[in-house]
Amino acid sequence: MRIGIIGFGNIAASLLDLLDRSDLTPAHVAVLASARGADAARAQLAQRGQLRPHTQAVVTTAEALVEETPNLVIECAGHGAVISHVPTILQAGIDVIVVSVGALADAALAETLRHAAQAGGAQVILPAGAVGGIDLLSALSVADGLEVRYRGTKPPRAWAGSRAEDTIDLAATSTATVFFQGSARQAALAFPKNANVAATLALAGAGLDDTLVELIADPAAAGNIHSYEVRSAIANYRMEIESLPSAGNAKTSASTVYSILRAIRNRTNWVTL
Ligand SMILES: NC(=O)c1ccc[n+]([C@@H]2O[C@H](COP(=O)([O-])OP(=O)(O)OC[C@H]3O[C@@H](n4cnc5c(N)ncnc54)[C@H](O)[C@@H]3O)[C@@H](O)[C@H]2O)c1
């Protein structure tokens, strides 16, 4: 398999580590880095390359990434990169795993992606990320009376640099504090680095405007806790997932990268699960 990766930060580097330890080692890895980040990405890849069997390249445009002929591209760079790169790749007929799921809360961008995917005969694949139960929620999306409530709890340091700082003093927070209540769309647009799970649940189930979200800073939280409740005419369930924060970025649950690996495996295996 030849893969393209947009962005070379925490998730991309962890994913390459995981791929290399799995039975899915790619034959070729092409990284699309920003012009400013290209030299650092080249140096990092070169260091890794001494140990790895795959060939590799660093490019700085979506067109150049397409020329690397990846079978699959994984976006792990952020909303800006989804806007500037993903449509070109979809139009070229290449499927893209979009990890920055919250970007789809921007209705105009979601439309652009839809048109590009249809024009290229390609698909956007959204990984479940840190959360489970997306299969059942997606199945229940057509059930009557669907209601979904999500609570995302992280330690205060995981909210640093986000709009949570407009509402509470993170350093002084001594008990679990709700600093945001609203729709998944509002959460994803206001907290682009922190509300991907809210967006994923919403896109799978009741939609971005009808999925209720609470975001919480809790100094007692050892990791990132994603809990949600689903009620519908067909089935009700509750789920709580406590994940270690990823070693390189407290905002990201460590399980996210495993979910991306699963999405890649499902693209290559003879059976999907
Ligand atoms: N789906 C989920 O459950 C989930 C969970 C965690 C994080 N995320 C999202 O995944 C994305 C990546 O997370 P991360 O922890 O690896 O972030 P990171 O900040 O560690 O890495 C992002 C990298 O992308 C690069 N980049 C930014 N804009 C770019 C562009 N236009 N072109 C090329 N490169 C660009 C940055 O220089 C950086 O190297 C974020 O959008 C984050 O919100 C999703």
The ligand as a MOL file (V3000), in Angstrom:
LIG
                    3D

  0  0  0     0  0            999 V3000
M  V30 BEGIN CTAB
M  V30 COUNTS 44 48 0 0 0
M  V30 BEGIN ATOM
M  V30 1 N -11.0250 12.4270 15.1790 0
M  V30 2 C -10.5710 12.5390 16.4050 0
M  V30 3 O -11.1230 11.9250 17.3510 0
M  V30 4 C -9.3720 13.4090 16.6850 0
M  V30 5 C -8.6800 13.2700 17.8940 0
M  V30 6 C -7.5690 14.0580 18.1090 0
M  V30 7 C -7.1560 15.0060 17.1760 0
M  V30 8 N -7.8590 15.1520 16.0280 0 CHG=1
M  V30 9 C -7.4610 16.1560 15.0170 0
M  V30 10 O -6.3750 15.6560 14.2600 0
M  V30 11 C -5.6020 16.7400 13.7590 0
M  V30 12 C -4.1120 16.4870 13.9850 0
M  V30 13 O -3.8520 16.3570 15.3720 0
M  V30 14 P -2.3400 16.3170 15.9360 0
M  V30 15 O -2.4330 16.0490 17.3810 0
M  V30 16 O -1.4950 15.4520 15.0770 0 CHG=-1
M  V30 17 O -1.9110 17.8370 15.7190 0
M  V30 18 P -0.4190 18.4220 15.6520 0
M  V30 19 O -0.5840 19.8910 15.8860 0
M  V30 20 O 0.5140 17.6520 16.4820 0
M  V30 21 O 0.0160 18.1900 14.1180 0
M  V30 22 C -0.5590 18.8500 13.0310 0
M  V30 23 C 0.5210 18.9840 11.9610 0
M  V30 24 O -0.0890 19.4510 10.7550 0
M  V30 25 C 0.7310 20.4590 10.1930 0
M  V30 26 N -0.1160 21.3240 9.3710 0
M  V30 27 C -0.9940 22.2600 9.7920 0
M  V30 28 N -1.5790 22.8360 8.7230 0
M  V30 29 C -1.0580 22.2530 7.6240 0
M  V30 30 C -1.2620 22.4240 6.2280 0
M  V30 31 N -2.1500 23.3220 5.7660 0
M  V30 32 N -0.5730 21.6470 5.3740 0
M  V30 33 C 0.3010 20.7100 5.8340 0
M  V30 34 N 0.5590 20.5200 7.1510 0
M  V30 35 C -0.1190 21.2750 8.0300 0
M  V30 36 C 1.3410 21.1600 11.3950 0
M  V30 37 O 2.5190 21.8640 11.0250 0
M  V30 38 C 1.6190 19.9830 12.3180 0
M  V30 39 O 2.8690 19.4070 12.0140 0
M  V30 40 C -6.1340 18.0110 14.4680 0
M  V30 41 O -7.0260 18.6840 13.5950 0
M  V30 42 C -6.9270 17.4550 15.6210 0
M  V30 43 O -7.9950 18.3010 15.9890 0
M  V30 44 C -8.9360 14.3610 15.7490 0
M  V30 END ATOM
M  V30 BEGIN BOND
M  V30 1 1 1 2
M  V30 2 2 2 3
M  V30 3 1 2 4
M  V30 4 1 4 5
M  V30 5 2 4 44
M  V30 6 2 5 6
M  V30 7 1 6 7
M  V30 8 2 7 8
M  V30 9 1 8 9
M  V30 10 1 8 44
M  V30 11 1 9 10
M  V30 12 1 9 42
M  V30 13 1 10 11
M  V30 14 1 11 12
M  V30 15 1 11 40
M  V30 16 1 12 13
M  V30 17 1 13 14
M  V30 18 2 14 15
M  V30 19 1 14 16
M  V30 20 1 14 17
M  V30 21 1 17 18
M  V30 22 2 18 19
M  V30 23 1 18 20
M  V30 24 1 18 21
M  V30 25 1 21 22
M  V30 26 1 22 23
M  V30 27 1 23 24
M  V30 28 1 23 38
M  V30 29 1 24 25
M  V30 30 1 25 26
M  V30 31 1 25 36
M  V30 32 1 26 27
M  V30 33 1 26 35
M  V30 34 2 27 28
M  V30 35 1 28 29
M  V30 36 1 29 30
M  V30 37 2 29 35
M  V30 38 1 30 31
M  V30 39 2 30 32
M  V30 40 1 32 33
M  V30 41 2 33 34
M  V30 42 1 34 35
M  V30 43 1 36 37
M  V30 44 1 36 38
M  V30 45 1 38 39
M  V30 46 1 40 41
M  V30 47 1 40 42
M  V30 48 1 42 43
M  V30 END BOND
M  V30 END CTAB
M  END
